[in-house]
Amino acid sequence: MADENLLDSFWAVARRLRHLSRDALAPWDVAPSQSRALGMLRRHGQLRLGELSERLHIVPRSATEVVDGLQERGWCVRQPDPADRRATVVTLTDAGRELSEAIRAAQLEQADKFFAVLTHEERAELAATLGRLLRAEEGASLTFDRASEDRGQ
């Protein structure tokens, strides 16, 4: 029963954070997928479309659509990859970088308000716990992937 309540509570918090994030995006009329792409490009700089797709955990066609929308609004540009002219890289424009930084600031402000009920120590403990869960899940996925490779799958 306690696990079910934990699961319900986790999903309720995740939904609330998603709504807050959408509220933070409202002034710029930016879709969450576009915001994620802007953030990824801000953090990693120039990325190939395929890399962007992988980092966002979306199919390449969806990444292309997201980049199309960003490019139409002047927030990114596509260029041939200097290392492989068959590939395309995506880079933020100055306007895209400014927008990404403004969105990040608004989202951090929203998160700060949301997590304000927690003490500094509770925030640190929550961050550590979530990090531990993510690392454990990533390790399990990696172990599963290696086992599948070993079996020739």
Order of alpha helices (4+ residues) and beta strands (2+ residues): alpha-alpha-beta-alpha-alpha-beta-beta-alpha-alpha
